[in-house]
Amino acid sequence: MDAVVRVWALPDVDTQHDAIPPADDTAKEWEGSTACGIVGMLRWVHGETVDRAKTCAACVGAVGTAPPLEGDDLGPV
Ligand SMILES: [Zn+2]
């Protein structure tokens, strides 16, 4: 099961959002929507760049502060 990934909602590369990863997981940018409902071009934020302090508050509320545990049932996708 895929966890959410951290993304920037372009052109804002300050606030980091959570989003469902792209179908092509080699894509660095893709058209999609964030957990807080922004639709547009998303850019993958890689591990070393992820900054919890810059996490979008609305996304934290939508997804929760802890990553989904393996085995959690997120329902049909
Ligand atoms: Zn957000």
N, CA, C, O and the ligand as a Tripos MOL2 file, in Angstrom:
@<TRIPOS>MOLECULE
protein
  309   307    78     0     0
PROTEIN
NO_CHARGES

@<TRIPOS>ATOM
      1 N           0.8420   -1.2030    0.0000 N.3       1 MET1
      2 CA          0.0000    0.0000    0.0000 C.3       1 MET1
      3 C           0.8740    1.2490    0.0000 C.2       1 MET1
      4 O           1.8680    1.3220    0.7220 O.2       1 MET1
      5 N           0.5020    2.2050   -0.7970 N.am      2 ASP2
      6 CA          1.3010    3.4160   -0.9020 C.3       2 ASP2
      7 C           0.9990    4.3740    0.2380 C.2       2 ASP2
      8 O          -0.1590    4.6300    0.5660 O.2       2 ASP2
      9 N           2.0510    4.8930    0.8290 N.am      3 ALA3
     10 CA          1.8890    5.9910    1.7720 C.3       3 ALA3
     11 C           1.7630    7.2800    0.9700 C.2       3 ALA3
     12 O           1.9870    7.2960   -0.2400 O.2       3 ALA3
     13 N           1.4080    8.3410    1.6450 N.am      4 VAL4
     14 CA          1.4450    9.6300    0.9690 C.3       4 VAL4
     15 C           2.8930   10.0720    0.8360 C.2       4 VAL4
     16 O           3.7570    9.6330    1.5950 O.2       4 VAL4
     17 N           3.1510   10.9310   -0.1180 N.am      5 VAL5
     18 CA          4.4790   11.5030   -0.2930 C.3       5 VAL5
     19 C           4.4110   13.0030   -0.0260 C.2       5 VAL5
     20 O           3.3460   13.6190   -0.0700 O.2       5 VAL5
     21 N           5.5830   13.5680    0.2510 N.am      6 ARG6
     22 CA          5.6630   14.9960    0.5160 C.3       6 ARG6
     23 C           5.8870   15.7310   -0.7970 C.2       6 ARG6
     24 O           6.7660   15.3660   -1.5760 O.2       6 ARG6
     25 N           5.1020   16.7520   -1.0370 N.am      7 VAL7
     26 CA          5.2070   17.4910   -2.2990 C.3       7 VAL7
     27 C           5.1440   18.9980   -2.0560 C.2       7 VAL7
     28 O           4.6310   19.4720   -1.0420 O.2       7 VAL7
     29 N           5.6860   19.7250   -3.0280 N.am      8 TRP8
     30 CA          5.4010   21.1510   -3.1280 C.3       8 TRP8
     31 C           4.2870   21.3160   -4.1430 C.2       8 TRP8
     32 O           4.2520   20.6110   -5.1520 O.2       8 TRP8
     33 N           3.3770   22.2430   -3.8840 N.am      9 ALA9
     34 CA          2.3530   22.6010   -4.8570 C.3       9 ALA9
     35 C           2.8880   23.8210   -5.6020 C.2       9 ALA9
     36 O           2.8060   24.9490   -5.1150 O.2       9 ALA9
     37 N           3.4360   23.5760   -6.7880 N.am     10 LEU10
     38 CA          4.1060   24.6350   -7.5460 C.3      10 LEU10
     39 C           3.1460   25.7850   -7.8290 C.2      10 LEU10
     40 O           1.9560   25.5480   -8.0370 O.2      10 LEU10
     41 N           3.6350   27.0270   -7.8420 N.am     11 PRO11
     42 CA          5.0530   27.4110   -7.7180 C.3      11 PRO11
     43 C           5.5090   27.6430   -6.2820 C.2      11 PRO11
     44 O           6.6050   28.1640   -6.0750 O.2      11 PRO11
     45 N           4.7200   27.2800   -5.2970 N.am     12 ASP12
     46 CA          5.1110   27.5010   -3.9000 C.3      12 ASP12
     47 C           6.0310   26.3780   -3.4380 C.2      12 ASP12
     48 O           5.5890   25.2480   -3.2310 O.2      12 ASP12
     49 N           7.3070   26.6940   -3.2780 N.am     13 VAL13
     50 CA          8.2470   25.6620   -2.8300 C.3      13 VAL13
     51 C           8.6860   25.9290   -1.3890 C.2      13 VAL13
     52 O           9.8020   25.5940   -0.9920 O.2      13 VAL13
     53 N           7.7900   26.5350   -0.6220 N.am     14 ASP14
     54 CA          8.0790   26.7400    0.7870 C.3      14 ASP14
     55 C           7.2510   25.7730    1.6250 C.2      14 ASP14
     56 O           7.7910   24.9670    2.3820 O.2      14 ASP14
     57 N           5.9420   25.8660    1.4780 N.am     15 THR15
     58 CA          5.0590   24.9780    2.2310 C.3      15 THR15
     59 C           5.0660   23.5800    1.6080 C.2      15 THR15
     60 O           4.9410   23.4280    0.3930 O.2      15 THR15
     61 N           5.2130   22.5750    2.4520 N.am     16 GLN16
     62 CA          5.2370   21.1980    1.9560 C.3      16 GLN16
     63 C           3.9020   20.5190    2.2750 C.2      16 GLN16
     64 O           3.3920   20.5910    3.3930 O.2      16 GLN16
     65 N           3.3640   19.8620    1.2580 N.am     17 HIS17
     66 CA          2.0630   19.2120    1.3830 C.3      17 HIS17
     67 C           2.2060   17.6950    1.2870 C.2      17 HIS17
     68 O           3.2510   17.1740    0.8960 O.2      17 HIS17
     69 N           1.1510   17.0170    1.6450 N.am     18 ASP18
     70 CA          1.0820   15.5690    1.4490 C.3      18 ASP18
     71 C           0.1950   15.2860    0.2460 C.2      18 ASP18
     72 O          -0.7980   15.9780    0.0170 O.2      18 ASP18
     73 N           0.5620   14.2580   -0.5240 N.am     19 ALA19
     74 CA         -0.2380   13.8900   -1.6910 C.3      19 ALA19
     75 C          -0.0560   12.4090   -1.9760 C.2      19 ALA19
     76 O           0.9080   11.7820   -1.5370 O.2      19 ALA19
     77 N          -1.0010   11.8750   -2.7170 N.am     20 ILE20
     78 CA         -0.8690   10.4970   -3.1950 C.3      20 ILE20
     79 C           0.2240   10.4740   -4.2630 C.2      20 ILE20
     80 O           0.2250   11.3260   -5.1510 O.2      20 ILE20
     81 N           1.1460    9.5250   -4.1970 N.am     21 PRO21
     82 CA          2.2250    9.4940   -5.1990 C.3      21 PRO21
     83 C           1.6830    9.2510   -6.6030 C.2      21 PRO21
     84 O           0.6040    8.6830   -6.7700 O.2      21 PRO21
     85 N           2.4450    9.6890   -7.6200 N.am     22 PRO22
     86 CA          1.9910    9.5030   -9.0070 C.3      22 PRO22
     87 C           2.0130    8.0370   -9.4060 C.2      22 PRO22
     88 O           2.7140    7.2270   -8.7990 O.2      22 PRO22
     89 N           1.2470    7.7070  -10.4240 N.am     23 ALA23
     90 CA          1.2300    6.3370  -10.9300 C.3      23 ALA23
     91 C           2.6330    5.9270  -11.3780 C.2      23 ALA23
     92 O           3.0680    4.7960  -11.1640 O.2      23 ALA23
     93 N           3.3220    6.8730  -12.0010 N.am     24 ASP24
     94 CA          4.7120    6.6510  -12.4000 C.3      24 ASP24
     95 C           5.5900    7.1840  -11.2810 C.2      24 ASP24
     96 O           5.7740    8.3940  -11.1500 O.2      24 ASP24
     97 N           6.1320    6.2780  -10.4710 N.am     25 ASP25
     98 CA          6.8490    6.7510   -9.2940 C.3      25 ASP25
     99 C           8.2590    7.2340   -9.6040 C.2      25 ASP25
    100 O           9.0270    7.5300   -8.6890 O.2      25 ASP25
    101 N           8.6110    7.3160  -10.8930 N.am     26 THR26
    102 CA          9.8680    7.9570  -11.2550 C.3      26 THR26
    103 C           9.6440    9.4240  -11.6190 C.2      26 THR26
    104 O          10.5990   10.1690  -11.8370 O.2      26 THR26
    105 N           8.3880    9.8270  -11.6800 N.am     27 ALA27
    106 CA          8.0800   11.2190  -12.0210 C.3      27 ALA27
    107 C           8.5330   12.1430  -10.8980 C.2      27 ALA27
    108 O           8.3330   11.8450   -9.7200 O.2      27 ALA27
    109 N           9.1340   13.2460  -11.2630 N.am     28 LYS28
    110 CA          9.5300   14.2350  -10.2620 C.3      28 LYS28
    111 C           8.4500   15.2870  -10.0920 C.2      28 LYS28
    112 O           8.3040   15.8830   -9.0250 O.2      28 LYS28
    113 N           7.7000   15.5030  -11.1520 N.am     29 GLU29
    114 CA          6.5910   16.4440  -11.0970 C.3      29 GLU29
    115 C           5.4070   15.8070  -11.7920 C.2      29 GLU29
    116 O           5.5610   15.0810  -12.7740 O.2      29 GLU29
    117 N           4.2520   16.0790  -11.2860 N.am     30 TRP30
    118 CA          3.0570   15.5370  -11.9150 C.3      30 TRP30
    119 C           1.8570   16.3970  -11.5530 C.2      30 TRP30
    120 O           1.8910   17.1860  -10.6100 O.2      30 TRP30
    121 N           0.8040   16.2210  -12.3270 N.am     31 GLU31
    122 CA         -0.4320   16.9520  -12.0810 C.3      31 GLU31
    123 C          -1.2540   16.1330  -11.0840 C.2      31 GLU31
    124 O          -1.5200   14.9520  -11.3070 O.2      31 GLU31
    125 N          -1.6420   16.7610  -10.0070 N.am     32 GLY32
    126 CA         -2.3860   16.0170   -9.0050 C.3      32 GLY32
    127 C          -2.9970   16.9590   -7.9970 C.2      32 GLY32
    128 O          -3.1090   18.1620   -8.2310 O.2      32 GLY32
    129 N          -3.3910   16.3910   -6.8680 N.am     33 SER33
    130 CA         -3.9790   17.2250   -5.8260 C.3      33 SER33
    131 C          -3.3820   16.8400   -4.4800 C.2      33 SER33
    132 O          -3.0400   15.6820   -4.2410 O.2      33 SER33
    133 N          -3.2650   17.8240   -3.6180 N.am     34 THR34
    134 CA         -2.7050   17.5850   -2.2970 C.3      34 THR34
    135 C          -3.8030   17.1360   -1.3370 C.2      34 THR34
    136 O          -4.9930   17.2140   -1.6420 O.2      34 THR34
    137 N          -3.3710   16.6660   -0.1730 N.am     35 ALA35
    138 CA         -4.3440   16.2200    0.8340 C.3      35 ALA35
    139 C          -5.2570   17.3570    1.2640 C.2      35 ALA35
    140 O          -6.3930   17.1220    1.6770 O.2      35 ALA35
    141 N          -4.7600   18.6010    1.1670 N.am     36 CYS36
    142 CA         -5.5780   19.7390    1.6020 C.3      36 CYS36
    143 C          -6.3810   20.3350    0.4530 C.2      36 CYS36
    144 O          -7.0830   21.3300    0.6330 O.2      36 CYS36
    145 N          -6.2770   19.7210   -0.7440 N.am     37 GLY37
    146 CA         -7.2000   20.0950   -1.8040 C.3      37 GLY37
    147 C          -6.6550   21.0170   -2.8850 C.2      37 GLY37
    148 O          -7.4150   21.4600   -3.7460 O.2      37 GLY37
    149 N          -5.3420   21.3220   -2.8640 N.am     38 ILE38
    150 CA         -4.7630   22.1290   -3.9330 C.3      38 ILE38
    151 C          -4.5740   21.2410   -5.1640 C.2      38 ILE38
    152 O          -3.9930   20.1600   -5.0730 O.2      38 ILE38
    153 N          -5.0660   21.7030   -6.3090 N.am     39 VAL39
    154 CA         -4.9270   20.9420   -7.5490 C.3      39 VAL39
    155 C          -3.9680   21.6820   -8.4660 C.2      39 VAL39
    156 O          -4.0950   22.8900   -8.6660 O.2      39 VAL39
    157 N          -3.0090   20.9560   -9.0220 N.am     40 GLY40
    158 CA         -2.0620   21.5970   -9.9200 C.3      40 GLY40
    159 C          -0.8210   20.7470  -10.0610 C.2      40 GLY40
    160 O          -0.8370   19.5450   -9.7980 O.2      40 GLY40
    161 N           0.2740   21.3980  -10.4870 N.am     41 MET41
    162 CA          1.5310   20.6780  -10.6280 C.3      41 MET41
    163 C           2.1580   20.4740   -9.2540 C.2      41 MET41
    164 O           2.3150   21.4150   -8.4760 O.2      41 MET41
    165 N           2.5060   19.2440   -8.9810 N.am     42 LEU42
    166 CA          3.1470   18.8890   -7.7170 C.3      42 LEU42
    167 C           4.5810   18.4770   -7.9950 C.2      42 LEU42
    168 O           4.8640   17.8460   -9.0140 O.2      42 LEU42
    169 N           5.4740   18.8250   -7.1070 N.am     43 ARG43
    170 CA          6.8710   18.3980   -7.2300 C.3      43 ARG43
    171 C           7.2340   17.5950   -5.9910 C.2      43 ARG43
    172 O           7.0150   18.0280   -4.8600 O.2      43 ARG43
    173 N           7.7870   16.4320   -6.2290 N.am     44 TRP44
    174 CA          8.1680   15.5130   -5.1570 C.3      44 TRP44
    175 C           9.2480   16.1530   -4.2820 C.2      44 TRP44
    176 O          10.2490   16.6550   -4.7920 O.2      44 TRP44
    177 N           9.0420   16.1320   -2.9780 N.am     45 VAL45
    178 CA         10.0540   16.6000   -2.0340 C.3      45 VAL45
    179 C          10.7870   15.3760   -1.5130 C.2      45 VAL45
    180 O          10.2010   14.5310   -0.8370 O.2      45 VAL45
    181 N          12.0690   15.2840   -1.8300 N.am     46 HIS46
    182 CA         12.7990   14.0830   -1.4510 C.3      46 HIS46
    183 C          13.2280   14.1320    0.0100 C.2      46 HIS46
    184 O          13.2820   15.1900    0.6360 O.2      46 HIS46
    185 N          13.5240   12.9640    0.5160 N.am     47 GLY47
    186 CA         13.7320   12.7530    1.9460 C.3      47 GLY47
    187 C          14.5790   13.7970    2.6480 C.2      47 GLY47
    188 O          14.2110   14.2850    3.7160 O.2      47 GLY47
    189 N          15.7080   14.1390    2.0540 N.am     48 GLU48
    190 CA         16.6170   15.0510    2.7520 C.3      48 GLU48
    191 C          16.0840   16.4820    2.7890 C.2      48 GLU48
    192 O          16.5810   17.3180    3.5440 O.2      48 GLU48
    193 N          15.0710   16.7540    1.9710 N.am     49 THR49
    194 CA         14.5130   18.1070    1.9000 C.3      49 THR49
    195 C          13.2460   18.2410    2.7330 C.2      49 THR49
    196 O          12.7780   19.3480    2.9970 O.2      49 THR49
    197 N          12.6920   17.0930    3.1460 N.am     50 VAL50
    198 CA         11.4490   17.1280    3.9230 C.3      50 VAL50
    199 C          11.7010   17.8510    5.2440 C.2      50 VAL50
    200 O          12.6390   17.5340    5.9760 O.2      50 VAL50
    201 N          10.8520   18.8170    5.5270 N.am     51 ASP51
    202 CA         10.9840   19.6060    6.7410 C.3      51 ASP51
    203 C           9.6270   19.6730    7.4360 C.2      51 ASP51
    204 O           8.7060   20.3470    6.9740 O.2      51 ASP51
    205 N           9.5260   18.9680    8.5390 N.am     52 ARG52
    206 CA          8.2460   18.9100    9.2650 C.3      52 ARG52
    207 C           7.7560   20.3090    9.6380 C.2      52 ARG52
    208 O           6.5530   20.5590    9.7070 O.2      52 ARG52
    209 N           8.7050   21.2160    9.8780 N.am     53 ALA53
    210 CA          8.3190   22.5690   10.2990 C.3      53 ALA53
    211 C           7.6070   23.3210    9.1860 C.2      53 ALA53
    212 O           6.9050   24.2980    9.4440 O.2      53 ALA53
    213 N           7.7870   22.8640    7.9350 N.am     54 LYS54
    214 CA          7.1700   23.5420    6.8020 C.3      54 LYS54
    215 C           5.9250   22.8150    6.3080 C.2      54 LYS54
    216 O           5.3430   23.1790    5.2860 O.2      54 LYS54
    217 N           5.5310   21.7970    7.0350 N.am     55 THR55
    218 CA          4.3590   21.0470    6.6180 C.3      55 THR55
    219 C           3.1060   21.9090    6.6690 C.2      55 THR55
    220 O           2.8630   22.6250    7.6410 O.2      55 THR55
    221 N           2.3270   21.8270    5.6160 N.am     56 CYS56
    222 CA          1.0390   22.5120    5.5430 C.3      56 CYS56
    223 C           0.1250   22.0150    6.6680 C.2      56 CYS56
    224 O          -0.1100   20.8140    6.8000 O.2      56 CYS56
    225 N          -0.3790   22.9370    7.4640 N.am     57 ALA57
    226 CA         -1.2110   22.5610    8.6090 C.3      57 ALA57
    227 C          -2.4690   21.8220    8.1690 C.2      57 ALA57
    228 O          -2.9280   20.9010    8.8450 O.2      57 ALA57
    229 N          -3.0220   22.2330    7.0310 N.am     58 ALA58
    230 CA         -4.2410   21.5810    6.5510 C.3      58 ALA58
    231 C          -3.9600   20.1320    6.1660 C.2      58 ALA58
    232 O          -4.8030   19.2590    6.3720 O.2      58 ALA58
    233 N          -2.7830   19.8740    5.6110 N.am     59 CYS59
    234 CA         -2.4360   18.4990    5.2410 C.3      59 CYS59
    235 C          -2.2280   17.6450    6.4830 C.2      59 CYS59
    236 O          -2.6170   16.4770    6.5000 O.2      59 CYS59
    237 N          -1.6320   18.1990    7.5010 N.am     60 VAL60
    238 CA         -1.4610   17.4500    8.7480 C.3      60 VAL60
    239 C          -2.8260   17.0490    9.2840 C.2      60 VAL60
    240 O          -3.0130   15.9300    9.7610 O.2      60 VAL60
    241 N          -3.7710   17.9680    9.2020 N.am     61 GLY61
    242 CA         -5.1160   17.6660    9.6610 C.3      61 GLY61
    243 C          -5.7900   16.6090    8.8190 C.2      61 GLY61
    244 O          -6.5630   15.7970    9.3260 O.2      61 GLY61
    245 N          -5.4910   16.6200    7.5120 N.am     62 ALA62
    246 CA         -6.1410   15.6890    6.5980 C.3      62 ALA62
    247 C          -5.5490   14.2950    6.6900 C.2      62 ALA62
    248 O          -6.2620   13.2980    6.5710 O.2      62 ALA62
    249 N          -4.2480   14.2310    6.9000 N.am     63 VAL63
    250 CA         -3.5570   12.9440    6.8370 C.3      63 VAL63
    251 C          -3.2080   12.4330    8.2200 C.2      63 VAL63
    252 O          -3.1440   11.2220    8.4320 O.2      63 VAL63
    253 N          -2.9810   13.3330    9.1640 N.am     64 GLY64
    254 CA         -2.5420   12.9290   10.4830 C.3      64 GLY64
    255 C          -1.0440   13.1080   10.6120 C.2      64 GLY64
    256 O          -0.3360   13.2350    9.6130 O.2      64 GLY64
    257 N          -0.5690   13.1180   11.8250 N.am     65 THR65
    258 CA          0.8400   13.4130   12.0450 C.3      65 THR65
    259 C           1.7240   12.1920   11.8590 C.2      65 THR65
    260 O           2.9220   12.3280   11.6080 O.2      65 THR65
    261 N           1.1560   11.0150   11.9760 N.am     66 ALA66
    262 CA          1.9610    9.8010   11.8390 C.3      66 ALA66
    263 C           1.7300    9.1920   10.4590 C.2      66 ALA66
    264 O           0.6060    9.2190    9.9560 O.2      66 ALA66
    265 N           2.7680    8.6480    9.8450 N.am     67 PRO67
    266 CA          2.5630    7.9700    8.5660 C.3      67 PRO67
    267 C           1.7010    6.7410    8.7750 C.2      67 PRO67
    268 O           1.7430    6.1380    9.8470 O.2      67 PRO67
    269 N           0.9220    6.3560    7.7790 N.am     68 PRO68
    270 CA          0.0870    5.1640    7.9310 C.3      68 PRO68
    271 C           0.9590    3.9390    8.1870 C.2      68 PRO68
    272 O           1.9990    3.7560    7.5530 O.2      68 PRO68
    273 N           0.5300    3.1260    9.1010 N.am     69 LEU69
    274 CA          1.2790    1.9070    9.3850 C.3      69 LEU69
    275 C           0.9260    0.8420    8.3680 C.2      69 LEU69
    276 O          -0.1840    0.7990    7.8370 O.2      69 LEU69
    277 N           1.8890   -0.0050    8.1150 N.am     70 GLU70
    278 CA          1.6310   -1.0870    7.1940 C.3      70 GLU70
    279 C           0.4910   -1.9400    7.7530 C.2      70 GLU70
    280 O           0.5000   -2.3120    8.9260 O.2      70 GLU70
    281 N          -0.4560   -2.2330    6.9290 N.am     71 GLY71
    282 CA         -1.5930   -3.0250    7.3820 C.3      71 GLY71
    283 C          -2.8120   -2.1780    7.6820 C.2      71 GLY71
    284 O          -3.9240   -2.6920    7.8040 O.2      71 GLY71
    285 N          -2.5960   -0.8640    7.8010 N.am     72 ASP72
    286 CA         -3.7620    0.0060    7.9890 C.3      72 ASP72
    287 C          -4.6410   -0.0640    6.7450 C.2      72 ASP72
    288 O          -4.1470   -0.0350    5.6180 O.2      72 ASP72
    289 N          -5.9060   -0.1530    6.9580 N.am     73 ASP73
    290 CA         -6.8320   -0.2030    5.8270 C.3      73 ASP73
    291 C          -7.3050    1.2100    5.5220 C.2      73 ASP73
    292 O          -8.0880    1.7850    6.2780 O.2      73 ASP73
    293 N          -6.8310    1.7670    4.4190 N.am     74 LEU74
    294 CA         -7.2150    3.1230    4.0430 C.3      74 LEU74
    295 C          -8.4600    3.1220    3.1670 C.2      74 LEU74
    296 O          -8.9010    4.1760    2.7080 O.2      74 LEU74
    297 N          -9.0170    1.9580    2.9390 N.am     75 GLY75
    298 CA        -10.2200    1.8770    2.1310 C.3      75 GLY75
    299 C          -9.8830    1.7630    0.6600 C.2      75 GLY75
    300 O          -8.7170    1.8480    0.2730 O.2      75 GLY75
    301 N         -10.8980    1.5710   -0.1550 N.am     76 PRO76
    302 CA        -10.6540    1.4260   -1.5950 C.3      76 PRO76
    303 C         -10.0610    2.6970   -2.1780 C.2      76 PRO76
    304 O         -10.4290    3.8030   -1.7830 O.2      76 PRO76
    305 N          -9.1390    2.5310   -3.1230 N.am     77 VAL77
    306 CA         -8.4780    3.6780   -3.7300 C.3      77 VAL77
    307 C          -8.9590    3.8020   -5.1740 C.2      77 VAL77
    308 O          -8.5320    4.7070   -5.8910 O.2      77 VAL77
    309 ZN         -1.5070   21.1550    2.1650 Zn       78 ZN78
@<TRIPOS>BOND
     1     1     2 1
     2     2     3 1
     3     3     4 2
     4     3     5 am
     5     5     6 1
     6     6     7 1
     7     7     8 2
     8     7     9 am
     9     9    10 1
    10    10    11 1
    11    11    12 2
    12    11    13 am
    13    13    14 1
    14    14    15 1
    15    15    16 2
    16    15    17 am
    17    17    18 1
    18    18    19 1
    19    19    20 2
    20    19    21 am
    21    21    22 1
    22    22    23 1
    23    23    24 2
    24    23    25 am
    25    25    26 1
    26    26    27 1
    27    27    28 2
    28    27    29 am
    29    29    30 1
    30    30    31 1
    31    31    32 2
    32    31    33 am
    33    33    34 1
    34    34    35 1
    35    35    36 2
    36    35    37 am
    37    37    38 1
    38    38    39 1
    39    39    40 2
    40    39    41 am
    41    41    42 1
    42    42    43 1
    43    43    44 2
    44    43    45 am
    45    45    46 1
    46    46    47 1
    47    47    48 2
    48    47    49 am
    49    49    50 1
    50    50    51 1
    51    51    52 2
    52    51    53 am
    53    53    54 1
    54    54    55 1
    55    55    56 2
    56    55    57 am
    57    57    58 1
    58    58    59 1
    59    59    60 2
    60    59    61 am
    61    61    62 1
    62    62    63 1
    63    63    64 2
    64    63    65 am
    65    65    66 1
    66    66    67 1
    67    67    68 2
    68    67    69 am
    69    69    70 1
    70    70    71 1
    71    71    72 2
    72    71    73 am
    73    73    74 1
    74    74    75 1
    75    75    76 2
    76    75    77 am
    77    77    78 1
    78    78    79 1
    79    79    80 2
    80    79    81 am
    81    81    82 1
    82    82    83 1
    83    83    84 2
    84    83    85 am
    85    85    86 1
    86    86    87 1
    87    87    88 2
    88    87    89 am
    89    89    90 1
    90    90    91 1
    91    91    92 2
    92    91    93 am
    93    93    94 1
    94    94    95 1
    95    95    96 2
    96    95    97 am
    97    97    98 1
    98    98    99 1
    99    99   100 2
   100    99   101 am
   101   101   102 1
   102   102   103 1
   103   103   104 2
   104   103   105 am
   105   105   106 1
   106   106   107 1
   107   107   108 2
   108   107   109 am
   109   109   110 1
   110   110   111 1
   111   111   112 2
   112   111   113 am
   113   113   114 1
   114   114   115 1
   115   115   116 2
   116   115   117 am
   117   117   118 1
   118   118   119 1
   119   119   120 2
   120   119   121 am
   121   121   122 1
   122   122   123 1
   123   123   124 2
   124   123   125 am
   125   125   126 1
   126   126   127 1
   127   127   128 2
   128   127   129 am
   129   129   130 1
   130   130   131 1
   131   131   132 2
   132   131   133 am
   133   133   134 1
   134   134   135 1
   135   135   136 2
   136   135   137 am
   137   137   138 1
   138   138   139 1
   139   139   140 2
   140   139   141 am
   141   141   142 1
   142   142   143 1
   143   143   144 2
   144   143   145 am
   145   145   146 1
   146   146   147 1
   147   147   148 2
   148   147   149 am
   149   149   150 1
   150   150   151 1
   151   151   152 2
   152   151   153 am
   153   153   154 1
   154   154   155 1
   155   155   156 2
   156   155   157 am
   157   157   158 1
   158   158   159 1
   159   159   160 2
   160   159   161 am
   161   161   162 1
   162   162   163 1
   163   163   164 2
   164   163   165 am
   165   165   166 1
   166   166   167 1
   167   167   168 2
   168   167   169 am
   169   169   170 1
   170   170   171 1
   171   171   172 2
   172   171   173 am
   173   173   174 1
   174   174   175 1
   175   175   176 2
   176   175   177 am
   177   177   178 1
   178   178   179 1
   179   179   180 2
   180   179   181 am
   181   181   182 1
   182   182   183 1
   183   183   184 2
   184   183   185 am
   185   185   186 1
   186   186   187 1
   187   187   188 2
   188   187   189 am
   189   189   190 1
   190   190   191 1
   191   191   192 2
   192   191   193 am
   193   193   194 1
   194   194   195 1
   195   195   196 2
   196   195   197 am
   197   197   198 1
   198   198   199 1
   199   199   200 2
   200   199   201 am
   201   201   202 1
   202   202   203 1
   203   203   204 2
   204   203   205 am
   205   205   206 1
   206   206   207 1
   207   207   208 2
   208   207   209 am
   209   209   210 1
   210   210   211 1
   211   211   212 2
   212   211   213 am
   213   213   214 1
   214   214   215 1
   215   215   216 2
   216   215   217 am
   217   217   218 1
   218   218   219 1
   219   219   220 2
   220   219   221 am
   221   221   222 1
   222   222   223 1
   223   223   224 2
   224   223   225 am
   225   225   226 1
   226   226   227 1
   227   227   228 2
   228   227   229 am
   229   229   230 1
   230   230   231 1
   231   231   232 2
   232   231   233 am
   233   233   234 1
   234   234   235 1
   235   235   236 2
   236   235   237 am
   237   237   238 1
   238   238   239 1
   239   239   240 2
   240   239   241 am
   241   241   242 1
   242   242   243 1
   243   243   244 2
   244   243   245 am
   245   245   246 1
   246   246   247 1
   247   247   248 2
   248   247   249 am
   249   249   250 1
   250   250   251 1
   251   251   252 2
   252   251   253 am
   253   253   254 1
   254   254   255 1
   255   255   256 2
   256   255   257 am
   257   257   258 1
   258   258   259 1
   259   259   260 2
   260   259   261 am
   261   261   262 1
   262   262   263 1
   263   263   264 2
   264   263   265 am
   265   265   266 1
   266   266   267 1
   267   267   268 2
   268   267   269 am
   269   269   270 1
   270   270   271 1
   271   271   272 2
   272   271   273 am
   273   273   274 1
   274   274   275 1
   275   275   276 2
   276   275   277 am
   277   277   278 1
   278   278   279 1
   279   279   280 2
   280   279   281 am
   281   281   282 1
   282   282   283 1
   283   283   284 2
   284   283   285 am
   285   285   286 1
   286   286   287 1
   287   287   288 2
   288   287   289 am
   289   289   290 1
   290   290   291 1
   291   291   292 2
   292   291   293 am
   293   293   294 1
   294   294   295 1
   295   295   296 2
   296   295   297 am
   297   297   298 1
   298   298   299 1
   299   299   300 2
   300   299   301 am
   301   301   302 1
   302   302   303 1
   303   303   304 2
   304   303   305 am
   305   305   306 1
   306   306   307 1
   307   307   308 2
@<TRIPOS>SUBSTRUCTURE
     1 MET1         2 RESIDUE 1 A MET
     2 ASP2         6 RESIDUE 1 A ASP
     3 ALA3        10 RESIDUE 1 A ALA
     4 VAL4        14 RESIDUE 1 A VAL
     5 VAL5        18 RESIDUE 1 A VAL
     6 ARG6        22 RESIDUE 1 A ARG
     7 VAL7        26 RESIDUE 1 A VAL
     8 TRP8        30 RESIDUE 1 A TRP
     9 ALA9        34 RESIDUE 1 A ALA
    10 LEU10       38 RESIDUE 1 A LEU
    11 PRO11       42 RESIDUE 1 A PRO
    12 ASP12       46 RESIDUE 1 A ASP
    13 VAL13       50 RESIDUE 1 A VAL
    14 ASP14       54 RESIDUE 1 A ASP
    15 THR15       58 RESIDUE 1 A THR
    16 GLN16       62 RESIDUE 1 A GLN
    17 HIS17       66 RESIDUE 1 A HIS
    18 ASP18       70 RESIDUE 1 A ASP
    19 ALA19       74 RESIDUE 1 A ALA
    20 ILE20       78 RESIDUE 1 A ILE
    21 PRO21       82 RESIDUE 1 A PRO
    22 PRO22       86 RESIDUE 1 A PRO
    23 ALA23       90 RESIDUE 1 A ALA
    24 ASP24       94 RESIDUE 1 A ASP
    25 ASP25       98 RESIDUE 1 A ASP
    26 THR26      102 RESIDUE 1 A THR
    27 ALA27      106 RESIDUE 1 A ALA
    28 LYS28      110 RESIDUE 1 A LYS
    29 GLU29      114 RESIDUE 1 A GLU
    30 TRP30      118 RESIDUE 1 A TRP
    31 GLU31      122 RESIDUE 1 A GLU
    32 GLY32      126 RESIDUE 1 A GLY
    33 SER33      130 RESIDUE 1 A SER
    34 THR34      134 RESIDUE 1 A THR
    35 ALA35      138 RESIDUE 1 A ALA
    36 CYS36      142 RESIDUE 1 A CYS
    37 GLY37      146 RESIDUE 1 A GLY
    38 ILE38      150 RESIDUE 1 A ILE
    39 VAL39      154 RESIDUE 1 A VAL
    40 GLY40      158 RESIDUE 1 A GLY
    41 MET41      162 RESIDUE 1 A MET
    42 LEU42      166 RESIDUE 1 A LEU
    43 ARG43      170 RESIDUE 1 A ARG
    44 TRP44      174 RESIDUE 1 A TRP
    45 VAL45      178 RESIDUE 1 A VAL
    46 HIS46      182 RESIDUE 1 A HIS
    47 GLY47      186 RESIDUE 1 A GLY
    48 GLU48      190 RESIDUE 1 A GLU
    49 THR49      194 RESIDUE 1 A THR
    50 VAL50      198 RESIDUE 1 A VAL
    51 ASP51      202 RESIDUE 1 A ASP
    52 ARG52      206 RESIDUE 1 A ARG
    53 ALA53      210 RESIDUE 1 A ALA
    54 LYS54      214 RESIDUE 1 A LYS
    55 THR55      218 RESIDUE 1 A THR
    56 CYS56      222 RESIDUE 1 A CYS
    57 ALA57      226 RESIDUE 1 A ALA
    58 ALA58      230 RESIDUE 1 A ALA
    59 CYS59      234 RESIDUE 1 A CYS
    60 VAL60      238 RESIDUE 1 A VAL
    61 GLY61      242 RESIDUE 1 A GLY
    62 ALA62      246 RESIDUE 1 A ALA
    63 VAL63      250 RESIDUE 1 A VAL
    64 GLY64      254 RESIDUE 1 A GLY
    65 THR65      258 RESIDUE 1 A THR
    66 ALA66      262 RESIDUE 1 A ALA
    67 PRO67      266 RESIDUE 1 A PRO
    68 PRO68      270 RESIDUE 1 A PRO
    69 LEU69      274 RESIDUE 1 A LEU
    70 GLU70      278 RESIDUE 1 A GLU
    71 GLY71      282 RESIDUE 1 A GLY
    72 ASP72      286 RESIDUE 1 A ASP
    73 ASP73      290 RESIDUE 1 A ASP
    74 LEU74      294 RESIDUE 1 A LEU
    75 GLY75      298 RESIDUE 1 A GLY
    76 PRO76      302 RESIDUE 1 A PRO
    77 VAL77      306 RESIDUE 1 A VAL
    78 ZN78       309 GROUP 0 **** ****
